[in-house]
Amino acid sequence: MNIPLAQHTPPELDRLIASFESKVFKSITEPARAAIIKFLMLNGRADISTIASHLPQDRSVISRHLNMMAEAGILIAAKETRHMYYSLNCRAFLDEFERITQEIRECMAVCCPPE
């Protein structure tokens, strides 16, 4: 959905908008990818067969999601023999949340100053 923006947005808002369009943010807001994150948080490192066996999507769909999330840096992919294992990159995941939270704070200070 394209939301019309003011002609001159504050730089804080520009950064926040960019964050909402980042691969990491898209990873955590798409239901299937959120389910993968939850699975890995609860079960730890796993291969695609194990992950796919606990989710309703086809293995090929899960594979695409895993690749996108690894590319975004929130998953670590490690190949062992013929299997690829995935785990949550906890530091990168937390750092990205903290960065977005800080951008929200900065944006709110401009958009919604205290009364």
Wavefront OBJ file of the C-alpha trace (Angstrom):
o trace
v 0.000 0.000 0.000
v 1.387 3.397 -0.966
v 0.681 6.014 1.636
v 1.023 9.609 0.485
v 3.747 11.446 2.358
v 4.242 15.115 3.012
v 6.534 16.832 0.536
v 9.148 17.529 3.206
v 9.473 14.835 5.802
v 11.855 15.177 8.729
v 15.027 13.070 8.388
v 13.961 11.041 11.457
v 10.794 10.010 9.657
v 12.707 9.157 6.481
v 14.954 6.805 8.488
v 11.947 5.231 10.192
v 10.195 4.645 6.866
v 13.366 3.059 5.492
v 13.483 0.768 8.543
v 9.917 -0.377 7.949
v 10.906 -1.315 4.404
v 14.091 -3.145 5.415
v 14.530 -6.888 4.902
v 14.721 -7.409 8.650
v 11.440 -5.639 9.336
v 9.780 -7.505 6.465
v 11.153 -10.742 7.901
v 9.545 -10.246 11.266
v 6.206 -8.950 10.003
v 5.443 -11.710 7.473
v 3.525 -14.478 9.312
v 5.438 -17.462 7.886
v 8.813 -15.859 8.651
v 7.615 -14.879 12.124
v 6.667 -18.544 12.655
v 10.167 -19.608 11.581
v 11.722 -17.148 14.052
v 9.455 -18.433 16.815
v 10.322 -22.048 15.957
v 14.062 -21.330 16.062
v 13.735 -19.384 19.318
v 11.908 -22.271 20.969
v 13.850 -25.160 19.424
v 17.268 -23.777 18.552
v 19.334 -24.653 15.511
v 17.552 -26.811 12.930
v 17.731 -27.953 9.333
v 15.108 -27.153 6.730
v 13.442 -30.571 6.994
v 12.880 -30.152 10.711
v 11.625 -26.591 10.335
v 9.334 -27.462 7.416
v 7.864 -30.429 9.273
v 6.461 -28.037 11.905
v 4.997 -25.440 9.534
v 2.108 -25.630 7.041
v 3.988 -24.171 4.064
v 5.751 -26.290 1.452
v 9.432 -26.936 1.956
v 10.282 -24.785 -1.101
v 8.443 -21.818 0.433
v 10.214 -22.333 3.762
v 13.527 -22.496 1.897
v 12.885 -19.130 0.233
v 11.957 -17.585 3.575
v 15.084 -18.983 5.235
v 17.305 -17.668 2.452
v 15.742 -14.210 2.643
v 16.156 -14.097 6.419
v 19.771 -15.258 6.211
v 20.409 -12.581 3.586
v 18.856 -10.005 5.948
v 21.320 -11.158 8.600
v 18.880 -12.346 11.232
v 19.586 -16.029 10.623
v 22.889 -17.830 10.516
v 23.083 -20.535 7.854
v 25.766 -23.187 8.293
v 26.313 -26.058 5.880
v 27.322 -29.383 7.382
v 27.826 -32.272 5.000
v 24.744 -32.150 2.767
v 22.523 -30.256 5.201
v 22.048 -26.559 5.857
v 21.330 -25.644 9.467
v 19.711 -22.388 10.525
v 19.826 -20.536 13.802
v 18.743 -17.129 14.936
v 21.477 -14.498 14.827
v 20.425 -13.173 18.227
v 22.848 -10.242 18.339
v 21.846 -8.944 14.888
v 18.171 -9.518 15.656
v 18.360 -7.566 18.913
v 20.536 -4.818 17.407
v 18.008 -4.277 14.630
v 15.124 -4.044 17.108
v 17.060 -1.559 19.210
v 17.906 0.528 16.124
v 14.277 0.629 14.988
v 13.139 1.468 18.534
v 15.585 4.375 18.652
v 14.332 5.617 15.278
v 10.748 5.471 16.572
v 11.773 7.515 19.637
v 13.487 10.115 17.454
v 10.531 10.294 15.088
v 8.042 10.646 17.941
v 10.055 13.525 19.383
v 9.556 15.369 16.075
v 6.057 14.175 15.135
v 4.469 13.997 18.584
v 6.263 16.395 20.949
v 5.190 16.244 24.589
v 2.343 18.564 25.472
l 1 2 3 4 5 6 7 8 9 10 11 12 13 14 15 16 17 18 19 20 21 22 23 24 25 26 27 28 29 30 31 32 33 34 35 36 37 38 39 40 41 42 43 44 45 46 47 48 49 50 51 52 53 54 55 56 57 58 59 60 61 62 63 64 65 66 67 68 69 70 71 72 73 74 75 76 77 78 79 80 81 82 83 84 85 86 87 88 89 90 91 92 93 94 95 96 97 98 99 100 101 102 103 104 105 106 107 108 109 110 111 112 113 114 115
